[in-house]
Amino acid sequence: MSRLQDKVAIITGGARGIGAAAVELFHQQGAKEDDVAHLVDATVARYGKLDVMYCNAGVSDGRPGSILDASREQLDRMIGVNLVGAFLGAKHAARVMIPLKRGGGSVLFTASACTAIGGLGSHCYAMTKYGIVGLARNLASELGRHGIRVNCVSPSGLVTGVAGGKVKSAAEVARIEAFFSEVGNLKGRNLTVDDVASAALFLAGDEARYVSGVNLVVDGGFSTVNPSMLNTMQIG
């Protein structure tokens, strides 16, 4: 039987990248994915329930930089999309999951490997992703009594072909992939959106039915390694 057979899932940010890969994989495993514009109420009205809410919508603002150069507008945008969007998605998912009294509901967020190691994203971006992890843990504490699990999946750098709404050129994609291959800890492959979608599928499905409050970092061990120490040891 498919992992999400007869389950209803909403995935925000499903138009491209991780979200699109997750939508396809969830669909293959038996879940129903409706247009995100229908929102939670329309989904419940149509299918009679909501089993999985995957709050994946998010934006990045490029490479890490000095806090002196960060603008209030940049901060507000990151908070509005990454943090407020996740909060509202979870709030309204819980609103319909709790009264159903079925148990087994799953709320999932996309955070970032920058929650496991410093310096991987801008201050504004990292702040919102840390906020998502904190929100997930708080929600796991509250919603556990209703049988609802809450978790995060936190990928490291990957190439989705889109950055800031702009499609990358083939040369730019190749350059970024080469960079990730060089700095990555797990050699022989780079992280893909399908890897992240598979991790999300695990957390959303019944195989993880006793997993809640977890931030699953999908980075090939990158956040466990100190590159400076490794380089020093290898030289020595």
JORAFEN-V599901 format. One record per residue. OMEGA is omega in degrees with one decimal (NA if undefined). NEAR is the number of other ideal C-beta (glycine too) atoms within 8 Angstrom. D_FIRST is the distance of its C-alpha to the first C-alpha in Angstrom with 2 decimals. Layout:
omega->OMEGA near->NEAR d_first->D_FIRST
omega->OMEGA near->NEAR d_first->D_FIRST
This chain:
omega->179.4 near->4 d_first->0.00
omega->-174.2 near->7 d_first->3.80
omega->-176.7 near->10 d_first->6.45
omega->179.8 near->15 d_first->8.45
omega->176.4 near->8 d_first->6.87
omega->177.6 near->4 d_first->10.21
omega->179.7 near->10 d_first->12.18
omega->-177.0 near->11 d_first->15.59
omega->168.1 near->14 d_first->17.11
omega->176.4 near->15 d_first->20.70
omega->176.8 near->13 d_first->21.74
omega->-178.2 near->12 d_first->25.51
omega->-174.8 near->12 d_first->27.22
omega->-174.4 near->11 d_first->24.55
omega->-176.7 near->5 d_first->27.17
omega->173.7 near->7 d_first->27.52
omega->-176.7 near->10 d_first->27.00
omega->-177.8 near->15 d_first->24.41
omega->179.9 near->15 d_first->23.51
omega->178.7 near->11 d_first->22.95
omega->179.4 near->13 d_first->20.75
omega->177.8 near->17 d_first->18.66
omega->-178.1 near->11 d_first->18.46
omega->-177.9 near->9 d_first->17.25
omega->177.9 near->13 d_first->14.60
omega->180.0 near->17 d_first->13.38
omega->179.7 near->9 d_first->13.43
omega->-176.8 near->7 d_first->11.46
omega->171.0 near->12 d_first->8.58
omega->-179.0 near->10 d_first->8.83
omega->175.3 near->12 d_first->11.92
omega->177.3 near->8 d_first->15.18
omega->-179.5 near->10 d_first->18.23
omega->176.0 near->10 d_first->21.59
omega->-176.7 near->4 d_first->24.97
omega->179.7 near->10 d_first->26.10
omega->179.0 near->4 d_first->29.38
omega->-179.9 near->8 d_first->27.96
omega->-171.7 near->8 d_first->27.82
omega->-175.5 near->12 d_first->26.23
omega->-179.6 near->8 d_first->28.03
omega->178.9 near->9 d_first->27.25
omega->179.4 near->13 d_first->23.52
omega->178.8 near->11 d_first->23.61
omega->-176.8 near->5 d_first->25.93
omega->-173.2 near->8 d_first->23.61
omega->177.1 near->9 d_first->20.20
omega->-178.7 near->4 d_first->21.57
omega->171.2 near->8 d_first->20.12
omega->-178.0 near->15 d_first->19.55
omega->-174.3 near->11 d_first->16.86
omega->171.1 near->16 d_first->17.71
omega->179.9 near->15 d_first->21.17
omega->179.9 near->16 d_first->21.63
omega->-173.2 near->13 d_first->25.40
omega->-177.4 near->15 d_first->25.82
omega->179.4 near->10 d_first->29.02
omega->178.1 near->11 d_first->31.93
omega->175.4 near->8 d_first->35.03
omega->-179.7 near->9 d_first->36.97
omega->173.7 near->10 d_first->40.72
omega->-174.0 near->7 d_first->41.17
omega->174.7 near->4 d_first->42.55
omega->178.6 near->7 d_first->43.94
omega->-179.5 near->9 d_first->47.50
omega->175.7 near->5 d_first->50.29
omega->178.8 near->6 d_first->50.03
omega->-178.8 near->4 d_first->53.49
omega->-178.4 near->6 d_first->52.10
omega->-178.7 near->11 d_first->49.23
omega->175.8 near->6 d_first->49.95
omega->178.6 near->5 d_first->49.23
omega->177.4 near->6 d_first->47.66
omega->179.7 near->11 d_first->45.24
omega->-178.6 near->11 d_first->44.39
omega->179.9 near->8 d_first->43.94
omega->179.6 near->11 d_first->41.58
omega->-179.0 near->15 d_first->39.37
omega->-176.3 near->13 d_first->39.32
omega->-177.6 near->9 d_first->38.79
omega->-171.7 near->11 d_first->35.73
omega->-171.6 near->15 d_first->34.13
omega->-179.5 near->13 d_first->34.97
omega->178.5 near->9 d_first->35.82
omega->178.3 near->13 d_first->32.91
omega->-180.0 near->14 d_first->30.47
omega->-177.5 near->9 d_first->32.36
omega->177.5 near->8 d_first->32.28
omega->179.6 near->13 d_first->28.61
omega->-179.3 near->15 d_first->27.81
omega->-175.6 near->8 d_first->30.49
omega->171.9 near->11 d_first->29.23
omega->178.6 near->14 d_first->25.57
omega->-178.6 near->13 d_first->26.83
omega->-179.7 near->9 d_first->29.07
omega->179.9 near->12 d_first->26.29
omega->-175.7 near->15 d_first->23.75
omega->-177.8 near->10 d_first->26.39
omega->-179.4 near->6 d_first->27.52
omega->175.7 near->9 d_first->24.06
omega->-179.5 near->6 d_first->24.17
omega->-172.4 near->8 d_first->20.43
omega->175.3 near->7 d_first->20.08
omega->176.4 near->9 d_first->17.24
omega->-178.7 near->17 d_first->18.76
omega->173.3 near->15 d_first->18.99
omega->-174.5 near->18 d_first->22.00
omega->178.7 near->16 d_first->22.16
omega->165.3 near->17 d_first->25.25
omega->175.1 near->17 d_first->26.28
omega->-178.0 near->13 d_first->29.41
omega->174.6 near->13 d_first->31.02
omega->175.9 near->15 d_first->32.05
omega->174.3 near->13 d_first->35.51
omega->-179.7 near->14 d_first->34.62
omega->-178.8 near->9 d_first->34.72
omega->-178.0 near->8 d_first->37.85
omega->172.0 near->5 d_first->40.85
omega->-177.5 near->5 d_first->42.16
omega->-179.0 near->11 d_first->39.01
omega->177.2 near->9 d_first->39.56
omega->179.7 near->13 d_first->42.33
omega->-179.3 near->9 d_first->43.47
omega->-179.6 near->13 d_first->42.26
omega->-178.5 near->14 d_first->38.79
omega->-179.3 near->14 d_first->38.46
omega->-179.0 near->11 d_first->39.72
omega->-179.2 near->13 d_first->37.08
omega->172.6 near->15 d_first->34.23
omega->178.3 near->11 d_first->35.66
omega->178.6 near->11 d_first->35.85
omega->178.5 near->16 d_first->32.15
omega->177.2 near->14 d_first->31.40
omega->177.6 near->8 d_first->33.92
omega->-178.7 near->13 d_first->32.46
omega->-179.1 near->16 d_first->28.95
omega->176.7 near->11 d_first->30.41
omega->179.5 near->8 d_first->32.52
omega->177.3 near->12 d_first->29.69
omega->178.2 near->13 d_first->27.53
omega->-177.5 near->8 d_first->30.53
omega->-169.1 near->7 d_first->31.00
omega->178.8 near->15 d_first->27.53
omega->-179.8 near->10 d_first->26.22
omega->178.5 near->5 d_first->27.96
omega->-179.5 near->11 d_first->25.76
omega->-178.5 near->9 d_first->22.49
omega->179.1 near->14 d_first->22.21
omega->179.5 near->15 d_first->21.63
omega->-177.7 near->15 d_first->23.66
omega->175.3 near->18 d_first->23.58
omega->166.2 near->14 d_first->25.02
omega->-172.6 near->14 d_first->24.16
omega->179.9 near->17 d_first->27.49
omega->170.3 near->15 d_first->27.79
omega->-174.8 near->15 d_first->31.04
omega->175.1 near->8 d_first->32.73
omega->-178.1 near->13 d_first->30.90
omega->177.1 near->9 d_first->31.93
omega->-178.2 near->9 d_first->30.32
omega->-179.0 near->8 d_first->33.16
omega->174.9 near->10 d_first->34.40
omega->179.6 near->8 d_first->36.76
omega->178.9 near->8 d_first->38.46
omega->-178.9 near->4 d_first->37.41
omega->179.6 near->6 d_first->39.09
omega->179.3 near->5 d_first->37.46
omega->173.7 near->11 d_first->38.38
omega->178.7 near->6 d_first->40.18
omega->179.5 near->6 d_first->38.83
omega->179.9 near->6 d_first->41.62
omega->176.9 near->8 d_first->40.74
omega->-180.0 near->11 d_first->37.06
omega->179.4 near->8 d_first->38.23
omega->-179.2 near->8 d_first->40.69
omega->178.4 near->11 d_first->38.21
omega->177.8 near->10 d_first->35.68
omega->178.1 near->8 d_first->38.57
omega->179.7 near->8 d_first->39.52
omega->178.5 near->13 d_first->36.08
omega->-178.9 near->9 d_first->36.01
omega->-173.7 near->6 d_first->39.45
omega->-176.9 near->7 d_first->38.91
omega->178.6 near->12 d_first->35.34
omega->-178.1 near->9 d_first->34.95
omega->-173.9 near->8 d_first->31.99
omega->176.4 near->6 d_first->33.50
omega->176.7 near->3 d_first->32.04
omega->173.5 near->5 d_first->29.91
omega->175.4 near->9 d_first->30.05
omega->177.4 near->14 d_first->27.60
omega->177.5 near->8 d_first->25.69
omega->178.6 near->12 d_first->24.00
omega->176.0 near->8 d_first->20.68
omega->-179.7 near->11 d_first->21.28
omega->178.8 near->17 d_first->21.88
omega->178.5 near->14 d_first->18.88
omega->176.7 near->9 d_first->16.63
omega->178.3 near->12 d_first->18.55
omega->178.9 near->16 d_first->18.17
omega->177.6 near->14 d_first->14.39
omega->-177.8 near->9 d_first->14.48
omega->-178.1 near->15 d_first->17.04
omega->-171.7 near->13 d_first->15.42
omega->-175.8 near->11 d_first->12.04
omega->176.2 near->6 d_first->11.61
omega->178.2 near->6 d_first->12.30
omega->-172.3 near->12 d_first->15.75
omega->175.5 near->7 d_first->16.12
omega->178.1 near->4 d_first->19.58
omega->178.7 near->8 d_first->20.71
omega->-178.9 near->9 d_first->23.28
omega->-175.1 near->8 d_first->26.56
omega->169.8 near->8 d_first->25.64
omega->-176.0 near->12 d_first->26.99
omega->-178.6 near->10 d_first->24.85
omega->-178.4 near->10 d_first->27.31
omega->-173.1 near->13 d_first->25.96
omega->179.2 near->13 d_first->29.22
omega->179.7 near->9 d_first->29.18
omega->-176.6 near->8 d_first->31.53
omega->-175.1 near->13 d_first->34.12
omega->178.6 near->10 d_first->34.95
omega->-170.8 near->5 d_first->35.63
omega->172.4 near->8 d_first->38.35
omega->-175.5 near->5 d_first->41.99
omega->-178.8 near->7 d_first->42.99
omega->179.4 near->6 d_first->46.69
omega->179.6 near->7 d_first->46.59
omega->180.0 near->9 d_first->44.68
omega->179.3 near->8 d_first->47.18
omega->-179.7 near->8 d_first->50.07
omega->-179.3 near->7 d_first->48.80
omega->178.1 near->6 d_first->48.24
omega->-179.4 near->5 d_first->51.71
omega->NA near->4 d_first->53.23
